[in-house]
């Protein structure tokens, strides 16, 4: 079984937010059913405006590789969305899930919020990219809120991202 480490955990945890942040809804969902609806507009804008770069991506890769080496694994998606009202709340839940996470991301020059923004930018770009070839999915993506530079970045690095997501864990790191 292939393991998903910190990058995968953040992507999986955060996927709910980006979809809602640029999804086109015919009727607003109740706040309890749509955790992203409680995220402030400024946070949604920060996700949209975050620009992926080679430097950011390379640091994400290093964090992910080191997390794998340290045996840091996702915590079975135990995110309490009732306690998430901002990106900072989500970042706190992620870093509180394992005491090794905050020092690791700091080592590579990220604050918890910046690390989350970077991962959400990758997630949004992946969703927008996949929507290009999936008309059904495309109906839910508001193209006016898609960071096209990040989509291009994602597409240029898609092979590397997929390889990172599919890496087998190091058996010695148990």
N, C-alpha and C positions, 0 to 999 in steps of 0.2 A: 504494500500500500504506500502510495506516495504521500509524504508529509507536506503540510503547508505551514510555513513559519511566519514570522512577524509580518512580512509584507502581505502574505495571503490573509492573515488574520485581520489586518487593517482593511484590506480590500473587501473581504467578506462582511466585516462589521459595518463598513462605511457604505456599502453598495446601496442600502436603503435610502440614505440621504441624497446622494447625487441624482438618482433617478427622479425623486420627488422635487429636487431643486430645479430641474429643468424639464420635468414632465409636463405635458399638456393635459390638464384634467378638465373634463366637461363640467364637473361639479366638485367643489372642494370636499375633500375627505375630512371626517372628524379628526381632531387633533390626536385623539388616542389611537386611531387607526393609522395615522400617518405621522410617525415621529419627526420626520423632516419638517413638517409644517410648524413645529415649534422652534426651529432654528431661526435665529434673527436674520433679517434680510442682509445685514452687513456680513454675516458669516457666509451666506450663500454667494454673495458677491465676491468675497475673498477666495472662495473655491473657484469660481469662474475666472477670476483674474490671475490666479496663480499660474506662473509660466514654468513649464518643465524645461530644464537645461541638462546638458551632459553632466555638469557638476552635481546637480541635485540627484539625477538618476544614478550616477556612480556611487554617491553616498548612500542612497537607498539600497543599492545592491550590496554594499559593504555591510550595512546594518543587517540585512537579511542573511548574508553569509555568516556573519558572526553570531547572529541569533541561532542559526542552525547549529553552529559549532558548540554553542553553550547549551543547546537543548531547550531553548525557549520555544514553546509551542502555543498555538491558539488555545484558548480556554473554552472550547466547545460552544462558542458564540453565546456566552452568558452576559450579554449586554442588557442592562436594565434601562430601557428606553424612557421609562417614566422619570428618570433622573437626568436625562439629557435635554438641555435647553439651549446649548451652544456647542460650538466646536471644542471649546475649552473643557466642557463637561465630558464630551466623548473622549478627548485626549486623556483626561484624568482617569476615566474608567480603563482605558487601554494601559496606561502606565501603572495604575494600581493593581492590575491583574498579575503582575510579576515584578518584584523589586529590581530585577536586572534590566528592565526595559529602559527606564529613564536614563540611567548612566550610559547605556549603550547608545541611545540616540544622541545624547549630549556629546559623546566621544566623537561623533561624526558631524558635529556642528549644527544639530537640529534642536529646536525646542520641541516639546511634545506637540504643540499646535502646528508648527512648521512641518513636522514629520507627517502629521495627519493631513495637512493641506496638500503636501506633495503626493501622498497616497490617494487622496480623493481626486486630485488632478489626473492621476494615471487612470483611476477608475472611470471618471467622467469621459476621458478620452477613449478608453476601451469601449464604453457603452456607445458613444457617438460613432466610433469606427465600425462597430458591429452593426449598428443601425443602418449604415450605408447599404449593406447587402441584405437587410431584413426589413421589408416593407412594413410588416406588422409591428416590429420594434420601433421603426422610424416614426410611426404615428404618435409615439409617446415622447419623442425627443424634440424639444423646442430648439430648433437650430439657431435662433437668435441668442441663445444662452450657451452655445457651445464655443469653447475656446479652440478655434481651428488650428492654431499653432500647436496646441497640445495634442490634437488629433494627429497632425502630421508627425510630431515627435513620437507619439505612441506607435504609429504605423512604421516608422523608421526603426524602432527598437522592439517591435513585436516579437521577433524571434528570440531575442535575449530575455524579454519579459516572460515569455512562455517557458523558456528553458529554466529560468529562475524559479518559476512557480512549480515546475515538475521535477526539480532536483530531489534525488533520494537523500534521506537523512544520513549523516555520518554515523555508522554503527558504533564507533568509539565514543560518540558524544552522548551516550545514554546515561 
